[in-house]
């Protein structure tokens, strides 16, 4: 929307909820009497072709990308190994951390950012801006706009849009460089279709924010929006799970939980061939996705349901899908749910434990005064966290950075060892090598609150009528590697359905996102997360309409502020489906029509003034210069097309074919 129009359209409503008809020469509209002509011929735009699909899994704790060339879609390449890397954390992703110079210019991303920040002198490091785990801010900010800020480790604020754009730009440059090296010729951005994954439970503003950041990073533009697909993480996982062969997954119902790294004896035998297969691939980083439906999938029949539980660093997303044959398209049965129950919850419990032992005042100060050492401590915790397992008997040692021990002594006047003896935390002892020694029970206790929330949430979902006879539960995402979570899910739901974990589970979403980019039509039906409609005037009906909505114009009695619904929350929408309505100007002499689009999380909305209704778009149609051939009742056709995560709206003056388009916008209204 151009700025000037924005102002004109905003001027329409003097207060947030002023009646559209009471200002600006009455740009009000009223439904045409053959109420609501259904329009089923969805207009299929010409698909643009791209040479390669690059998917970016922008995670809360770690991120990565993978790609596939359109001419050999069965090969998915995972990005090259990055510099850095942690002991005990073997994966192809890099931490989602970003470092800006004291002048707020981009410096580095991932391990490089973390290590550089870490090596700075403490007096210098406090001027640098270091960000980690910032993706959750998009989920937790209730009134997200393009102006929302993020806080760096030193407390300084930067616009979230800039940070996200820097991160995406970094991925863009890395990927284009790798593609060019591999192809031996320069790869242009225009050759690439980008796919960025986001949690399904994110609200529309957060999904739109991601798209805006990608535009700012130069991946696509409002002119060619189809170059970028915003994919939902569990959907991507679902698409990949369809391709799984038996040797590529672990069926929890048939064996004990497995820690991704050290399978115990009886399991190992069944795993050796699979592990070998994966290991060979680890070197080449290329995964073959056979162009078949995997064995497990072939057991599914028309109408069968399965659940994808995607556990990441920040959120756990739950989606329920149903198979539609013959092509095996997916249909979303139950709108995505979940919450902030990711593995960060475990880190948070660890921090609470440290506060309990050393005092909250000290931990707060330590984080501010020695931010790099704090990061170090959390890295040490991360690798031990991954070693936690239900049947572990030996303790887990977490190295305390020297500056922690040193700073504590200065701060409190006594030693860390003294603090541990004094605090009545039984399960944590001090070992003579300068480590915190945690018993397995203590570590498991840190996981418990988060895992309990996940199980409780899943139990609620299993109660829903849509969830009778679910066949499989696919456990995916980085947190799914945790044996404690695997065991909890198996114990709670193993009797209800088969629980399946793909091998290399941390890369499931990434690979699925690439497959989605190669064939976006595979997801056929989604649930609309919101109710959408437009504000209109209706003929006033005595007794039916509230008196305060009565507006008399030129002898006609109108009811104002009516919410005319296009689609309801939780209704099934086929991808690309267009819903159309016809309106006519409330006053024949009108020269401008303003159609305001509103959304609400509620199902039955009657008026745009109801709580929870927000404006999310404006269509402004100029009717001047076409007076000659206009019929008495002018038809203004309004269309809404429900696309991937985007919704497009359009108004057409049928007599003159003049049209105006707008995207639904949650960040600027």
C-alpha positions in Angstrom: 0.0 0.0 0.0 1.5 3.4 -1.0 1.9 5.8 1.9 -0.6 8.4 0.6 -3.4 5.9 0.2 -2.6 4.6 3.7 -3.3 8.0 5.1 -6.5 8.5 3.1 -7.8 5.1 4.2 -6.8 5.7 7.8 -8.5 9.0 7.7 -11.7 7.1 7.1 -12.1 5.9 10.6 -11.7 8.8 13.1 -11.5 6.5 16.1 -10.5 2.9 15.8 -14.1 1.8 15.4 -15.8 4.8 13.8 -18.5 3.7 11.4 -17.2 3.5 7.9 -20.3 5.3 6.5 -20.0 8.4 8.6 -17.0 10.0 7.0 -15.2 10.6 3.7 -18.2 11.2 1.5 -19.7 7.9 2.5 -17.4 5.2 1.0 -19.8 2.6 2.5 -20.8 -0.5 0.6 -23.7 -2.8 1.0 -24.1 -6.4 -0.2 -25.9 -6.9 -3.5 -29.1 -8.8 -3.1 -28.4 -12.1 -4.8 -26.5 -12.6 -1.7 -22.9 -13.7 -2.1 -22.2 -15.3 -5.4 -19.9 -18.2 -4.8 -16.9 -18.2 -7.1 -15.1 -21.5 -7.5 -12.9 -20.9 -10.5 -9.7 -20.3 -8.6 -7.4 -18.4 -10.9 -4.2 -20.2 -11.2 -1.3 -17.9 -11.7 1.5 -18.9 -14.0 4.1 -20.7 -11.9 7.6 -19.1 -12.2 10.4 -21.7 -12.5 13.4 -21.7 -10.3 16.6 -23.6 -10.7 17.1 -24.5 -7.1 15.1 -24.5 -3.9 16.9 -23.4 -0.7 15.1 -24.0 2.6 16.2 -22.2 5.8 15.3 -23.6 9.1 15.5 -20.5 11.3 15.4 -22.0 14.7 15.3 -20.6 18.2 18.5 -22.2 19.3 20.1 -23.4 16.0 19.6 -22.7 12.3 20.6 -24.3 9.0 19.8 -24.5 5.3 19.5 -27.3 2.7 18.9 -27.2 -1.0 17.9 -29.2 -4.0 18.2 -28.5 -7.7 15.0 -28.6 -9.6 16.5 -31.0 -12.1 17.5 -33.6 -9.5 14.8 -33.2 -6.8 15.7 -36.6 -5.2 19.0 -35.2 -3.8 18.8 -32.9 -0.8 22.0 -31.3 0.1 22.5 -30.0 3.7 24.8 -27.0 4.0 28.5 -27.4 4.4 30.0 -27.8 7.8 30.5 -24.5 9.5 33.6 -23.3 11.3 33.4 -23.8 15.1 31.2 -26.5 16.5 30.8 -27.8 20.0 32.0 -31.0 21.7 29.1 -33.3 22.3 26.8 -31.5 19.9 27.1 -33.1 16.5 24.8 -31.6 14.0 24.7 -29.7 10.7 23.2 -26.6 12.1 24.8 -23.5 13.6 23.6 -21.6 16.7 21.1 -18.8 16.0 23.4 -16.1 17.4 24.3 -12.8 15.8 26.9 -10.2 16.7 26.8 -6.5 15.7 29.8 -4.1 16.1 29.5 -1.3 18.6 28.5 0.8 15.5 25.5 -1.6 15.1 26.9 -3.0 11.8 26.6 -6.8 11.1 29.8 -8.6 12.2 29.1 -12.4 12.3 26.6 -15.1 12.8 26.6 -18.6 14.4 29.7 -20.2 16.0 31.8 -17.3 14.6 29.7 -14.7 16.3 29.7 -16.6 19.6 33.4 -17.4 19.6 34.4 -13.9 18.6 32.2 -12.3 21.3 33.6 -14.8 23.7 37.2 -13.9 23.0 36.7 -10.1 23.4 38.1 -8.4 26.4 35.3 -8.0 29.0 35.7 -4.2 28.9 35.4 -4.2 25.2 32.7 -6.9 24.9 30.1 -4.8 26.7 30.0 -2.4 23.7 29.3 -5.1 21.2 25.7 -6.3 20.6 25.2 -10.0 20.9 21.8 -11.7 20.3 20.8 -15.2 20.9 17.5 -17.1 21.1 15.7 -14.0 19.8 13.2 -15.8 17.6 10.9 -16.4 20.6 10.3 -12.6 20.7 8.0 -12.9 17.7 5.9 -15.5 19.5 5.7 -13.7 22.8 5.1 -10.1 21.6 1.4 -9.6 21.6 1.4 -6.4 19.5 4.2 -7.1 17.1 5.0 -4.3 14.6 7.8 -3.5 12.2 9.2 -1.3 15.1 9.4 -4.0 17.8 12.8 -4.0 19.5 15.1 -6.8 20.6 17.6 -6.5 23.5 21.2 -7.5 23.1 23.1 -9.3 25.8 24.4 -5.9 27.0 20.8 -4.6 27.3 21.0 -2.3 24.2 18.0 -2.3 21.9 17.9 -2.9 18.2 14.9 -3.2 15.8 13.9 -6.8 15.5 13.4 -6.4 11.8 17.0 -5.5 11.3 18.3 -8.5 13.3 16.1 -10.9 11.4 17.0 -9.4 8.1 20.8 -9.5 8.9 20.4 -13.2 9.8 18.5 -14.1 6.6 20.9 -12.0 4.5 23.7 -14.0 6.0 22.0 -17.3 5.0 21.3 -16.0 1.6 24.9 -15.1 1.0 26.2 -18.4 2.4 23.8 -20.4 0.3 24.5 -18.5 -3.0 28.2 -18.8 -2.4 27.9 -22.6 -1.8 25.7 -23.0 -4.9 28.1 -21.0 -7.1 31.0 -23.0 -5.8 29.2 -26.2 -6.5 27.9 -25.2 -10.0 31.1 -23.6 -11.0 29.2 -20.5 -12.1 27.7 -17.5 -10.5 24.3 -18.2 -8.9 21.9 -15.3 -8.8 19.2 -14.7 -6.2 16.6 -14.8 -9.0 17.5 -18.5 -9.7 16.4 -19.5 -6.2 13.1 -20.2 -4.6 13.5 -19.6 -0.9 11.5 -21.4 1.8 11.6 -20.2 5.4 10.1 -22.3 8.1 8.1 -20.9 11.0 6.2 -22.6 13.9 2.5 -23.3 12.9 1.3 -21.8 16.2 2.7 -18.4 15.4 0.1 -15.8 14.9 -0.3 -14.1 11.4 1.7 -11.0 12.3 4.7 -13.1 13.2 4.5 -15.0 9.9 4.1 -11.7 8.0 7.1 -10.3 9.9 9.3 -13.1 8.7 8.3 -12.3 5.1 9.1 -8.6 5.6 12.5 -9.5 7.0 13.2 -11.7 4.0 12.2 -8.8 1.6 14.6 -6.6 3.5 17.3 -9.2 3.1 16.7 -9.2 -0.6 15.5 -12.8 -1.0 12.2 -11.8 -2.7 10.1 -8.7 -3.1 6.5 -7.7 -2.9 6.5 -7.7 -6.7 7.5 -11.4 -6.8 6.2 -12.8 -3.6 6.1 -16.4 -4.9 9.9 -16.5 -4.8 9.5 -16.9 -1.1 7.4 -19.5 0.6 6.7 -19.3 4.4 6.3 -23.0 5.3 4.9 -24.3 8.6 7.5 -26.4 10.5 5.2 -29.4 11.3 3.9 -29.4 7.7 7.4 -29.6 6.4 8.1 -32.5 8.8 5.0 -34.2 7.7 6.0 -34.1 4.1 9.4 -35.6 4.9 7.9 -38.3 7.1 5.9 -39.5 4.1 9.1 -40.5 2.4 10.6 -42.4 5.3 11.8 -45.9 4.6 11.9 -48.3 7.5 15.7 -48.0 8.0 15.4 -44.3 8.3 13.4 -44.2 11.5 13.0 -45.5 15.0 9.7 -47.1 16.0 9.6 -46.5 19.8 6.8 -48.9 20.2 9.2 -51.8 19.4 12.3 -50.8 21.3 13.7 -48.8 24.2 14.3 -45.1 23.9 17.5 -44.3 22.1 19.8 -41.4 22.7 20.9 -40.3 19.2 24.5 -40.9 20.1 25.0 -44.0 22.3 22.6 -46.7 21.6 22.8 -49.5 24.2 23.6 -53.0 23.0 20.4 -54.8 22.1 19.3 -51.8 20.1 22.6 -51.2 18.4 22.4 -54.4 16.4 19.2 -53.3 14.7 20.7 -49.9 14.1 24.1 -50.6 12.6 23.0 -50.7 9.0 21.0 -47.5 9.4 23.8 -45.8 11.3 26.2 -46.8 8.5 23.9 -45.4 5.8 23.6 -42.1 7.7 27.2 -41.9 8.5 28.2 -42.3 4.8 25.8 -39.5 4.0 27.2 -37.4 6.8 30.4 -37.0 4.8 28.7 -36.1 1.6 25.9 -34.1 3.3 23.6 -35.3 0.5 20.5 -37.2 1.4 18.7 -39.2 -1.2 15.0 -39.0 -1.0 13.6 -41.9 -3.0 10.8 -40.9 -5.1 8.4 -43.3 -3.5 6.0 -43.2 -0.6 7.8 -44.8 2.4 6.7 -48.2 3.8 5.1 -46.7 6.9 3.1 -44.4 4.8 1.9 -47.1 2.6 0.1 -48.6 5.6 -2.0 -45.4 5.8 -5.3 -45.5 4.1 -7.7 -42.8 2.9 -8.9 -40.8 5.9 -6.2 -42.0 8.3 -5.0 -39.5 10.8 -1.6 -38.9 12.3 0.0 -36.3 14.6 3.2 -34.4 14.0 4.8 -33.2 17.3 7.5 -30.8 16.5 9.7 -30.0 19.5 12.2 -27.3 19.0 14.2 -24.9 21.1 11.5 -22.4 21.7 8.1 -24.0 20.9 6.4 -27.3 20.6 4.0 -27.4 17.7 1.3 -30.0 17.3 -0.5 -30.6 14.0 -3.0 -33.2 13.0 -3.1 -34.3 9.4 -5.3 -36.6 7.4 -4.4 -38.4 4.3 -6.3 -37.8 1.1 -5.8 -40.4 -1.6 -4.9 -41.1 -4.4 -2.0 -38.6 -4.4 -1.6 -38.8 -0.6 -2.2 -35.1 -0.2 -2.3 -33.8 3.3 -5.3 -32.2 4.9 -5.0 -30.3 8.2 -7.7 -31.7 10.5 -7.3 -29.7 13.6 -5.7 -26.2 13.7 -2.2 -26.1 14.9 -1.7 -25.9 18.7 1.2 -26.0 21.0 3.1 -23.5 23.1 6.4 -22.3 24.4 7.4 -25.8 25.7 10.7 -26.1 23.8 14.0 -27.2 25.2 14.7 -23.6 26.3 12.5 -24.5 29.2 15.2 -26.9 30.4 17.8 -24.1 30.2 15.5 -21.9 32.2 15.2 -24.5 34.9 19.0 -24.8 35.0 19.2 -21.0 35.5 16.6 -21.2 38.3 18.7 -23.9 39.9 21.8 -21.7 39.7 19.8 -18.8 41.3 18.8 -21.1 44.1 22.4 -22.1 44.8 24.3 -18.8 44.2 21.5 -16.2 44.6 19.5 -14.4 42.0 21.3 -11.2 42.6 24.6 -12.7 41.7 23.4 -14.5 38.6 21.7 -11.3 37.3 25.0 -9.3 37.9 27.1 -12.1 36.4 25.1 -12.1 33.2 25.5 -8.4 32.8 29.1 -8.1 33.8 30.5 -11.3 32.2 28.1 -12.0 29.4 30.6 -14.0 27.4 31.3 -16.3 30.4 27.6 -16.8 30.9 27.3 -17.9 27.3 30.2 -20.3 27.9 28.4 -21.8 30.9 25.2 -22.4 28.9 27.2 -24.1 26.2 28.7 -26.4 28.8 25.2 -27.1 30.1 23.9 -27.8 26.5 26.3 -30.6 25.9 25.5 -32.2 29.2 21.8 -31.7 28.6 22.1 -33.9 25.5 23.7 -36.6 27.6 20.7 -36.9 29.9 18.8 -40.2 29.6 16.2 -42.1 31.6 18.5 -44.9 32.6 21.7 -43.0 33.3 23.3 -43.8 36.6 26.6 -41.8 36.6 26.6 -38.0 37.4 26.9 -35.2 34.8 29.7 -32.7 35.3 29.3 -29.1 34.2 32.4 -27.0 34.1 32.1 -23.6 35.7 34.0 -21.0 33.8 37.0 -19.6 35.8 35.5 -16.1 35.8 32.3 -17.5 37.4 34.3 -18.9 40.3 36.4 -15.7 40.5 33.5 -13.3 40.2 31.5 -15.2 42.8 34.3 -14.9 45.4 34.6 -11.2 44.8 30.8 -10.7 44.9 30.1 -12.8 48.0 33.4 -13.0 49.8 33.3 -16.8 50.0 33.9 -19.7 47.6 31.5 -21.4 45.1 32.2 -24.6 47.1 31.0 -23.0 50.2 27.8 -21.9 48.5 27.1 -25.4 47.3 27.6 -26.8 50.8 25.3 -24.1 52.3 22.5 -24.4 49.8 20.3 -27.4 50.5 20.3 -28.6 46.9 21.0 -32.3 47.4 21.6 -33.4 43.9 24.3 -30.9 43.0 27.8 -31.3 44.5 31.1 -29.6 43.9 33.8 -31.8 42.4 37.4 -31.1 43.1 38.1 -30.5 39.4 36.1 -27.3 39.5 32.8 -28.7 38.2 29.2 -28.8 39.2 28.4 -32.5 39.6 24.7 -33.2 39.0 23.1 -36.5 39.7 21.0 -37.9 36.9 17.9 -37.2 39.0 18.8 -33.6 39.2 19.2 -33.3 35.5 15.9 -35.2 34.9 14.2 -32.8 37.3 15.2 -29.9 35.0 13.4 -31.6 32.1 10.3 -32.4 34.0 8.3 -29.2 34.0 8.8 -28.8 30.2 8.0 -32.4 29.4 5.0 -32.4 31.7 3.6 -29.4 29.8 4.1 -31.2 26.5 2.4 -34.4 27.7 -0.5 -32.5 29.3 -1.0 -30.6 26.0 -1.0 -33.7 24.0 -3.4 -35.4 26.4 -5.9 -32.6 25.9 -5.6 -32.9 22.1 -6.1 -36.7 22.2 -9.5 -36.0 23.9 -10.7 -34.2 20.8 -13.3 -35.9 18.6 -11.2 -35.3 15.5 -8.5 -37.4 17.1 -10.2 -40.7 17.3 -8.2 -43.5 15.7 -4.9 -41.7 15.2 -2.4 -44.2 13.7 1.0 -42.6 14.1 2.6 -39.9 16.2 5.7 -38.5 14.5 8.1 -36.9 17.0 10.4 -34.5 15.2 12.6 -31.4 15.8 15.7 -31.0 17.8 14.1 -31.6 21.2 12.8 -35.0 19.9 16.4 -36.2 20.2 16.0 -36.1 24.0 15.5 -39.6 25.3 13.6 -38.3 28.3 11.0 -36.8 26.0 10.9 -39.9 23.8 10.2 -42.1 26.9 7.6 -39.7 28.3 5.7 -39.7 25.0 6.0 -43.4 24.6 4.7 -44.1 28.1 1.8 -41.7 27.8 0.6 -42.5 24.2 2.3 -45.7 23.1 -1.0 -47.6 23.8 -3.0 -45.2 21.6 -0.8 -45.0 18.4 2.6 -45.9 17.1 5.3 -43.4 17.9 7.9 -42.8 15.2 11.1 -40.8 15.3 12.9 -40.2 12.0 16.7 -40.8 12.0 18.6 -37.5 11.9 15.5 -36.0 13.5 17.0 -32.5 13.9 17.1 -32.2 10.1 13.6 -33.5 9.4 12.0 -30.1 9.0 14.8 -28.8 6.8 14.5 -31.7 4.4 10.7 -31.5 4.4 10.9 -27.7 3.7 13.0 -28.4 0.6 10.5 -31.0 -0.7 7.7 -28.5 0.0 9.5 -25.8 -2.1 9.9 -28.3 -5.0 6.1 -29.1 -4.8 4.1 -26.5 -2.8 0.8 -28.1 -3.9 1.3 -31.1 -1.7 -0.5 -29.5 1.2 -4.1 -29.2 0.0 -6.2 -28.1 2.9 -5.5 -25.9 5.9 -7.6 -24.6 8.7 -8.0 -20.8 8.7 -6.5 -19.5 12.0 -8.8 -16.4 11.9 -12.3 -15.3 10.8 -12.0 -12.7 8.0 -14.6 -10.3 6.7 -15.3 -6.7 5.6 -17.2 -3.9 7.2 -20.5 -3.1 5.4 -23.8 -1.3 5.7 -27.0 -3.4 5.8 -30.6 -2.3 5.5 -31.7 -1.6 9.1 -34.2 -4.1 10.4 -36.3 -3.1 13.4 -35.9 -5.5 16.3 -33.0 -7.3 14.7 -30.3 -4.6 14.7 -29.2 -2.6 17.8 -30.5 1.0 17.7 -27.1 2.5 18.3 -26.1 1.2 14.8 -28.9 3.0 13.0 -27.8 5.5 10.4 -30.3 7.4 8.3 -29.0 8.7 4.9 -31.2 10.3 2.3 -34.2 8.7 3.7 -32.7 5.2 3.8 -32.2 3.5 7.1 -28.9 1.7 7.4 -27.3 -0.6 10.0 -23.6 0.4 10.2 -20.5 -1.6 11.2 -21.8 -4.9 10.0 -19.1 -7.6 9.8 -19.7 -9.5 6.6 -17.9 -12.8 6.9 -15.7 -14.3 4.2 -14.4 -17.3 6.1 -14.6 -18.5 9.7 -11.8 -19.4 12.1 -11.0 -23.1 11.9 -12.9 -23.5 8.6 -11.1 -25.7 6.0 -9.6 -23.7 3.2 -8.1 -25.3 0.1 -4.8 -23.8 -0.9 -5.4 -21.0 -3.4 -9.1 -21.0 -2.8 -10.9 -17.8 -3.7 -13.9 -16.6 -1.8 -15.9 -13.8 -3.6 -18.6 -11.4 -2.5 -20.5 -8.7 -4.5 -21.2 -5.3 -3.1 -22.7 -2.1 -4.3 -22.0 1.5 -3.2 -24.5 2.5 -0.5 -24.9 5.8 -2.3 -25.1 5.7 -6.2 -23.2 9.0 -6.5 -20.1 7.7 -4.6 -16.8 8.3 -6.3 -14.6 6.4 -3.9 -15.2 3.1 -2.3 -13.2 2.0 0.7 -13.5 -1.6 1.8 -12.0 -2.3 5.2 -11.0 -5.9 5.9 -11.2 -7.1 9.5 -10.1 -10.3 11.3 -11.0 -11.9 14.6 -10.1 -15.1 16.5 -13.7 -15.6 17.3 -16.1 -17.6 15.1 -19.4 -15.7 15.3 -18.7 -12.0 14.7 -21.6 -9.7 13.9 -20.1 -6.2 14.1 -16.6 -4.8 13.5 -16.8 -3.0 16.8 -16.8 -6.2 18.9 -13.8 -6.9 21.1 -11.0 -8.8 19.4 -11.9 -7.6 15.9 -8.9 -5.9 14.2 -8.5 -4.1 10.9 -6.0 -5.8 8.7 -6.4 -4.4 5.3 -8.0 -1.7 3.1 -9.0 -1.7 -0.5 -9.6 1.7 -2.0 -11.3 1.8 -5.3 -11.6 5.0 -7.3 -14.8 5.1 -9.4 -14.1 8.5 -11.1 -13.9 8.9 -14.9 -16.3 6.1 -15.8 -19.7 7.7 -15.4 -20.9 7.1 -19.0 -21.6 3.4 -19.1 -22.4 2.5 -15.5 -25.5 0.6 -14.7 -27.9 1.8 -12.1 -26.6 -0.7 -9.5 -22.9 -0.9 -9.7 -21.4 -4.2 -8.8 -18.1 -4.2 -6.8 -16.7 -7.7 -6.6 -14.4 -8.4 -3.7 -12.2 -11.5 -3.7 -10.1 -13.0 -1.0 -7.6 -15.7 -1.9 -6.2 -17.8 0.8 -2.7 -18.8 0.0 0.2 -20.3 1.8 0.6 -18.1 4.8 -0.4 -15.0 2.8 -3.9 -13.8 2.0 -4.5 -11.5 -0.9 -7.6 -9.3 -1.4 -8.9 -7.6 -4.5 -11.8 -5.4 -5.4 -13.1 -5.1 -9.0 -15.5 -2.6 -10.4 -17.4 -5.0 -12.7 -18.6 -2.3 -15.1 -15.2 -0.9 -15.9 -12.9 -3.8 -14.9 -10.9 -1.4 -12.7 -9.3 -3.3 -9.9 -7.2 -2.8 -6.8 -5.2 -5.3 -4.8 -4.0 -5.5 -1.3 -2.2 -8.0 1.0 -3.7 -8.6 4.4 -1.4 -6.7 6.7 -1.2 -7.2 10.5 1.9 -5.2 11.2 0.8 -1.7 10.1 -2.7 -1.3 11.3 
